[in-house]
């Protein structure tokens, strides 16, 4: 079964801490990211969800679900979770990422041993091929392409200036592989 995520899609793997948060994503169609912990670029095509130990021994430490990103806005936790008005972080700012329908991946992407993960950028190709969380890591020359795509998205969002997002320094070995410098 093929992945419903296009190969060229930018994917942000994000932690999902509780069954309630997964249910919010599924039923209400949004996911929250604290602004103070947010990755630089929120403008991605898909979110994939890494489930923590809270999901029990059969579902923990896996990426089982994803959803298309439809947009995002900045709001407060109090506005997002109206049933928690007195929460210690109620006044803090959060990104509310609007999602399309949540879908199961064709196969779970497992972390064979516990992995501490918050956010990880990857591509649709990596999600389709991955069997472990380590397989989601974009390496070598693909990393340069991923970084440039993320940088372009960030600049298009208008939230950043070019100086906020410096060009990724290119590894000399990658430049050699690409034939851009002598061997």
HELIX and SHEET records of a PDB file:
HELIX    1   1 UNK A   19  UNK A   23  1                                   5    
HELIX    2   2 UNK A   24  UNK A   28  3                                   5    
HELIX    3   3 UNK A   35  UNK A   37  5                                   3    
HELIX    4   4 UNK A   53  UNK A   55  5                                   3    
HELIX    5   5 UNK A   56  UNK A   59  1                                   4    
HELIX    6   6 UNK A   77  UNK A   80  1                                   4    
HELIX    7   7 UNK A   82  UNK A   84  5                                   3    
HELIX    8   8 UNK A  124  UNK A  129  1                                   6    
HELIX    9   9 UNK A  133  UNK A  136  5                                   4    
HELIX   10  10 UNK A  140  UNK A  157  1                                  18    
HELIX   11  11 UNK A  162  UNK A  164  5                                   3    
HELIX   12  12 UNK A  172  UNK A  177  1                                   6    
SHEET    1   A 6 UNK A  30  UNK A  34  0                                        
SHEET    2   A 6 UNK A  93  UNK A  99 -1                                        
SHEET    3   A 6 UNK A  62  UNK A  76 -1                                        
SHEET    4   A 6 UNK A  46  UNK A  51 -1                                        
SHEET    5   A 6 UNK A  10  UNK A  16  1                                        
SHEET    6   A 6 UNK A 119  UNK A 123 -1                                        
SHEET    1   B 4 UNK A  30  UNK A  34  0                                        
SHEET    2   B 4 UNK A  93  UNK A  99 -1                                        
SHEET    3   B 4 UNK A  62  UNK A  76 -1                                        
SHEET    4   B 4 UNK A 103  UNK A 110 -1                                        
END                                                                             
